Amino acid sequence: MRIPLSKAFIALVLACGACAAQAQEPAKIVEQYVKAAGGGKALGKIQTLAIEGTFTGDDGKSGTYTFDTKLPNRYYSELLVGEQNLIEAYNGKSAWHQNPASGIATLVGDEGMQLEAAAQFYNSRLLNLKRNKIAVALAGNAQVRGKDALQLEITTATGIKRQVFFDPQAHLIVKESATVGGVEEEILYDDYRTVDGVKIAHKIELHRGKEKYGIEVTRAVINGTVGERVFDFPMKSQVKLPDLKALFKEIDDNQKAIDKIKENYAGTRVEEETEFEGDGRVKKRENTEYTFFYLNGDEVSTLTKKDGKPLGAEEQKKENEKTQKRIAEVQKRESKKEAKEEKAKEEGKNDDKDKDDPDIEVFLRACQFVNPRHERFRGQDVLVFDFEPNPEFKPHKLVEKLVQRLAGVIWIDEKAHDVARLEAYFVGDMRIAGGLLANLQKGTSFVFEQAYVNNEVWLPTYEEAHVGVRVLLVKGFKVNAVTRYSDYKKFNVETLSTIAKPKGVADTPADPSAKPQ
């Protein structure tokens, strides 16, 4: 049946009004919470929060509870029973935990991002959601301990979600649920008391996995002294940091040998990219697949699929031609480089600019390195340490300014002289051309990971980037990109004899989409 225009118009208006009300409701719930918890002014003054308490577990054993947060993104939670510690922490650079089963270890992947998200959530106090890159959505009505509650879904910039439940009368948080450090956690709050103008729960029921802890808060301090050491790895787990200049130089010097070994391999690369508008709406999604091999240290790729569908014959031919041009460019550049090095050698010159990567020097000067430790990573012994901006370094060039805004953690295989994993994020906005061209937003992060293949070389396996940027002072958008490398195959003499090679190129396939067997 056809609806008259007037009724259709009214229905549309009512629907839009309902959507607008629903969109405003989460913000209203947060606004009421902020007011009930002490107000934006009081919450905004919190630099540190330290909570101590005692608990009794389901097994009857008692222990102590410690919970500390510190701006901008420090987080520490500890349950201590006798000599056994259960710790989850984020020190602003890396996430780590300690438990009786696995000891002390750095957390990576989803587990690490979950702790980073917890640090962001607790330090935000649900203030300045847009600036803190926190999205809030109404999940609906719920029951908490037999009483009505309003459920919001909180999502951080990296996509980690937390369910938060509010008392519709008191407007305070009565429950949270999230996965933290790979473990499902549920926290119930009760007995709110005022501490320096801020409401803090003094009864906490923590469900962690199958365990349950009834916590009585004995002390809560706002803006007390909480040192950085609280959030760092325990000293007993740390080792002496080696001479980083020498270590990085070894890695740099070994790069030619590594690049040569990598030329024996080809593989598949799959890229998944999601672009968001400034308000969080998905603008577009793309999924592309490539085959690739290495030439003179460069990754030479050929597109083979789009959104899971193979390219047509004509389109594939064009992509193969692009790859041939790329091969020629890499060869030409390498020839010029070799000629320059040979000339410098004949003239007895030592061109340090060519031999030493200036980025390494910038990295050493612009950052400071802390928390060195030895760990196992993907079955290999590695050296791990955190890095953060060096406040005494004064950057002048763009690359120096970029590096000095980075914090994160790095895993290094000292024997293979290569980086096994790198996590980094921008601790502040990065303005390009004074912000006129682009503004790379605080929190933009990336991950790079490799695997030790055939017991001879580290090869890329995973890359992830969460990029927030504003272009030309107007357009803001976010991009989440994940790249997975797989299906590595090693070339051999028999394989190469059956594959035609482009003129002048040794040991590289003429059809870059063809993979060695």
C-alpha positions, 0 to 999 in steps of 0.5 A: 500500500502506498503511504500518502506523502504527508504521512511518509514525511511525518514518519521520516521526521519521527524516525530521524527524531528517534535516531537523534535522541538515541545518538544523544542518549549515550552522551547524556548518560556520560554527562550525568555520570561525570556530574555524579562522580564529582564534576568535570572540574574535579575529575579533570584535576586527577593526575594520579589515583592510588587504591589499596585494599584487601580481598578474600578469594573463593578458595578462602585465601586472603591477599592485598589489592593495588590499583594505580593510574597516572596520566596520560596512560599508565595503569597497574593492577596487582593481586598479591597472595603470599609470594604469588603476584598477579599483575597487569600493567601498561607503562605508556610504552609496553604492556606486561603481566606477571603470574605464577604460571608464566612469570613476567612477560611482555604482552603483544597483539590483542592482549597488549592492546587490551591493557593499553585500552584499559589504561586509556579508559581509566585515565580518561575518566570519560572526559573529553571523549572526542579528544581522547578518541573514545566512542560511546554507544548505547547498548541498551538496558541491563540488570546488575545484581537484580537492579536496572542499569544502563549499558554503554559500549566504550570503544577506544581508537584501536577498536578495543571495546568495554561494556560499562553499566550505570545506575539510572538513579545514582548515575554512577558506574556499577559494573564493567566487563572487558577482556583484559590481557587475554582474560575475561574480567567483570568488575562490580562497584558498590559503597561509593565514598567521597575522596577529595570531591570525587566518588570512589567505590570502596567495595569491588567484586572482581571476576577474573576468568574463573576466579572471584575476589571480594575487595574492600578498599582500605585507602584511596589517594588522589594526586599522591606521589606515584612514581614511574617505576610502579608501572615499569618491569620489576628490576629483578627481571631486567638486564643490563642494556647493551651499547645500543649504538654498537648494537644498531650499527651491527644490525645496520652493517648486517643489513646487506647480508640479510637483504641477500638472503631475503632475495632467496624468498618469495611470498604472499601479502594480503592488505586489509584497509578500512578508512573512517570519516572523522565522525567514525563512519566507515568510508570504505574497505579494501582487501588486496592480495599481492605476490612479492619477492625481494631485490636489493633490499626492496620488496617488489610486489604484484597485485593479483586479487582485489576483494578476494577476486583474481584480476582479469587477464588484461588487468594482470598483464598491466600489473606485471608490466608495472612490476617489470618497470619497478625491477628496472628502477631498483636495478638502476638505482643500485647500479648508481649506488655501486658506481658512486661507492666504487668511485669513492673507494678509488679516490680514497674517500670514506662517505659516512653519509652513505655507509651509516644510516642517519635514522639510527643516529636520530633514533639514538639521540631523540629517544631514551631506552628503559626496561631492558629484559630478555624474553622468548618470542616466537621460539627465539631468545630476544632482547626487549626494551622500551623507548620514549622521547628524550626531553633533552633532545631539541629536534630541528628536521622533520625526521627528528621531530617525528622520531622524538614523538614516538614511544613504544617497545622493540624486540631484537634478536642479538644473534641474527642482528635483526628486529623481530617486532616493533610497536610504536605510537605518537605521544603527541600530534605531529604537525606537517608544514605547521599543520597546514598540510596535515596533522598526524594525530596523537595515538597514531600507532603501528606494529611490525613483526617478523618470523625466523624462517628456515633458521636463517633470516627474519622475514615480515609476517605482520604489520598493523597501523592505526592512523588518525590524520587531519588534512589541510586543516579541514578533512579528518579521517582515520585508517586502520590497516592490517598486512599479513605476509605468508606462504614464503617459498624459497628459490632453488636452482631447479626452480629457477631453471624453469622460470624465465628471468627478465634481462639482466636480473638474476634469480628473480621471476619474470612473471612476478605473480608466479610463486616458486614451488 
